[in-house]
Amino acid sequence: YDDDRIIEAGSAIRAHPLYVPALILILVGALTKSAQFPFHFWLPNAMAAPTPVSAYLHSATMVKAGVFLLARFWPVLAGTPEWFWLVGAAGVITLLLG
């Protein structure tokens, strides 16, 4: 639960045999939260919320949580071909769909 220790152990995490499954699970969570491909279908329905507060939470806070997670753990997870291709492909496809 200590982010500083996790960030310091970035090279050990990337070298661990469970790095790829952990990366995929973290990316699924972050991409779902930030409504990026292939989890982009929930955001338009959330914008049809009955209250302005609900629409604000979905458009601002929840979407940015996924982006913040990836930015925060970039020093730990980035720098591998798996990161490059998974994050790059999701970003490019989201860009083209948008």
C-alpha positions in Angstrom: 0.0 0.0 0.0 3.0 2.3 0.0 3.3 3.9 -3.5 6.8 5.1 -2.9 8.1 1.5 -2.3 6.2 0.2 -5.3 7.7 2.9 -7.6 11.2 2.1 -6.2 10.7 -1.5 -7.0 9.8 -0.9 -10.7 12.6 -2.9 -12.2 11.9 -5.9 -10.0 8.2 -5.7 -10.8 9.0 -5.6 -14.6 11.3 -8.6 -14.3 8.8 -10.7 -12.3 7.1 -13.6 -14.2 3.7 -12.2 -13.2 4.3 -8.8 -14.6 2.3 -9.4 -17.8 -0.8 -10.7 -16.0 -0.6 -7.9 -13.4 -0.2 -5.3 -16.2 -3.2 -6.7 -18.1 -5.4 -6.6 -15.0 -4.3 -3.0 -14.1 -4.9 -1.9 -17.7 -8.3 -3.5 -17.7 -9.2 -1.5 -14.6 -7.7 1.8 -15.8 -9.1 1.5 -19.4 -12.5 0.7 -18.0 -12.5 3.6 -15.6 -11.3 6.0 -18.3 -13.8 4.7 -21.0 -11.1 3.8 -23.5 -11.3 1.1 -26.1 -12.5 -1.7 -25.7 -14.5 -0.4 -22.7 -15.7 2.8 -24.3 -19.4 1.8 -24.5 -20.5 2.8 -21.0 -19.7 6.6 -21.1 -22.5 7.7 -23.5 -25.1 6.0 -21.3 -23.6 7.6 -18.2 -24.0 11.0 -19.7 -27.8 10.4 -19.9 -27.9 10.5 -16.1 -30.9 11.9 -14.4 -29.0 14.5 -12.3 -26.2 16.9 -13.2 -24.2 15.6 -10.2 -24.2 12.1 -11.6 -23.2 13.3 -15.1 -20.4 15.4 -13.5 -19.1 12.5 -11.6 -19.0 10.2 -14.6 -17.5 12.7 -17.0 -14.9 14.3 -14.7 -13.9 12.3 -11.6 -14.4 8.7 -12.7 -12.9 9.1 -16.1 -9.8 10.8 -14.8 -9.3 8.1 -12.2 -8.1 5.6 -14.8 -5.8 8.1 -16.4 -4.4 9.1 -13.0 -3.7 5.4 -12.1 -1.7 4.9 -15.3 0.2 8.2 -14.8 1.0 7.4 -11.2 2.3 3.9 -12.0 4.0 4.8 -15.2 7.5 4.5 -13.6 6.6 1.0 -12.5 4.8 -0.4 -15.5 6.3 1.4 -18.5 9.4 0.6 -20.5 8.4 -2.8 -21.8 7.1 -3.9 -25.2 4.0 -5.2 -23.5 3.2 -1.7 -22.1 4.0 0.0 -25.4 1.7 -2.3 -27.5 -1.2 -2.6 -25.1 -1.4 1.0 -24.0 -0.5 2.3 -27.5 -3.1 0.2 -29.3 -5.8 1.1 -26.8 -4.9 4.8 -27.2 -4.8 4.8 -31.0 -8.0 2.8 -31.4 -9.7 5.2 -28.9 -8.4 8.1 -30.8 -9.7 6.8 -34.1 -13.1 5.9 -32.7 -13.4 9.4 -31.0 
